[in-house]
Amino acid sequence: MHLSKTNADVVIIGGGVIGCSIAYFLAKNHGIRAIILERDAVASAASGSAAGELAALGRRQYSDDFSKFILAGIQMHGDLYEEIVQISGIDYLLSDIEQVRPAFTSVEVSELKEQMVWQNSFLGLEAEWLKTTDLRSDYPWISHNVLGGVVTLEKQLESYAFCIALLQAGETLGVRLKTANVVGVASEGNVVTGVKISDGGMVGTNCVVLANGPWASIGAEWFGHAIPMIPLKGQIVHTATASDLDLPRYSIFHNSAYVLPKPGGDLLLGTTDEDVGFNNTPTEDAKNLIMEAALRLAPSLLDAEVRYITACLRAYSSDGLPILGKIPGWEGSYFATGHGHKGITLALITGNAIADHVANGESQIDLKNFALTRFQNLQENIT
Ligand SMILES: Cc1cc2nc3c(=O)[nH]c(=O)nc-3n(C[C@H](O)[C@H](O)[C@H](O)COP(=O)(O)OP(=O)(O)OC[C@H]3O[C@@H](n4cnc5c(N)ncnc54)[C@H](O)[C@@H]3O)c2cc1C
């Protein structure tokens, strides 16, 4: 690709985990020093508040292809942890944690057992079914009302520290960060010539990456596209346990409810999936719902004290998959959004692949399932 030398070879809009990861891989693997334009603080949106769990399963079982992509993303976390910590000097505490998925009804028992077979045979994980008595003795925080559950070994990290580590590692290699609210793009034909800033300024470039989370749906309009993606609000309750109560050493997940002890010492209770537009204000209702659901999973939480609640927005596409790759109809501009519940998990694999596309027009990691053009019913309105 041709990289102009105006103000920046590559402009990345959004200083979340996806933007910081792309910038890091561009610098490290291709020697391209991108500029990140972030209107607020780095990691101030979902990337700084995410639970930081890295697991192949989500609320539901994903397609085989997407599950493999997620597993490859988790593998990269293991492979690159030492390198990123070493370059950045920031330890974001990547660690293993046992995850328990309990069943409360016989239908859930069948569903979980079926899922477990798939996890073992297709994903090659070591998922194990534990009956009620074993669950109760090995995982004493779990409710006595369960009918058994699946246990797997997963990974987790501290999300805010991870995002800052990626930024710091990138900056060490020449990445620049500028506080700027991008409000549009200037173009000639099908090539961008710069991005417009709200103060009337402009950053010249021929290459733009839209990595601004749910706000990429607004950015897509600058390129004449409407993307099927909503902001999906999620809230998390941060608690402190009574001083005589040790934190559990495992997490408990059931549908959208979870209890997750963090390596940094917090105990997180999640979460909600709310379709309420770009509203990211924490609410009392959500806190009560989350506490209720968490208590059902782990009655010991009755003594937990609520410290604070966070609310932020996931970029959620209509089929639940990320939107990655070339912006149709444009030379040198890219989408990197739509990571839904999995943006921390997928940050490294996305960053690596998008950086390869920006530098070489292709990547070893296949992104065709994530192209915007998959939404056949979208009539593209290319400027
Ligand atoms: C409650 C909750 C829990 C989660 N838990 C997990 C988890 O356990 N594991 C996991 O893998 N994922 C999790 N996620 C998902 C994950 O947080 C997101 O997928 C990920 O953070 C998305 O990163 P991003 O960089 O795309 O977007 P964001 O973090 O939203 O960052 C986008 C950035 O772009 C900036 N921006 C927007 N518009 C502009 C503009 N015009 N100009 C300049 N800057 C702009 C914003 O200020 C923001 O900083 C969770 C999400 C939520 C809400």
The ligand as an ORCA input file, in Angstrom:
! r2SCAN-3c Opt
* xyz 0 1
  C     -19.812     -4.831     31.337
  C     -18.861     -5.331     30.288
  C     -18.055     -6.432     30.565
  C     -17.185     -6.914     29.600
  N     -16.411     -8.000     29.884
  C     -15.598     -8.520     28.928
  C     -14.808     -9.652     29.211
  O     -14.823    -10.177     30.320
  N     -14.034    -10.160     28.229
  C     -13.993     -9.598     26.970
  O     -13.293    -10.131     26.110
  N     -14.719     -8.499     26.680
  C     -15.528     -7.957     27.620
  N     -16.296     -6.866     27.343
  C     -16.265     -6.312     25.973
  C     -15.101     -5.355     25.788
  O     -15.052     -4.429     26.862
  C     -15.248     -4.581     24.474
  O     -15.548     -5.467     23.420
  C     -13.949     -3.839     24.143
  O     -13.556     -3.037     25.228
  C     -14.148     -2.980     22.909
  O     -12.997     -2.205     22.740
  P     -12.947     -1.064     21.641
  O     -11.573     -0.534     21.643
  O     -13.519     -1.579     20.362
  O     -14.014      0.030     22.123
  P     -14.093      1.025     23.371
  O     -13.467      0.483     24.570
  O     -15.540      1.435     23.421
  O     -13.222      2.258     22.906
  C     -13.630      3.131     21.879
  C     -12.947      4.469     22.117
  O     -13.221      5.327     21.016
  C     -13.343      6.642     21.513
  N     -14.102      7.404     20.506
  C     -15.366      7.199     20.105
  N     -15.697      8.052     19.140
  C     -14.616      8.840     18.931
  C     -14.365      9.937     18.049
  N     -15.295     10.383     17.191
  N     -13.140     10.533     18.097
  C     -12.172     10.099     18.975
  N     -12.380      9.075     19.832
  C     -13.587      8.444     19.800
  C     -14.089      6.471     22.824
  O     -13.894      7.595     23.677
  C     -13.469      5.191     23.368
  O     -12.379      5.451     24.244
  C     -17.136     -6.314     28.307
  C     -17.929     -5.190     28.042
  C     -18.780     -4.691     29.023
  C     -19.621     -3.482     28.714
*
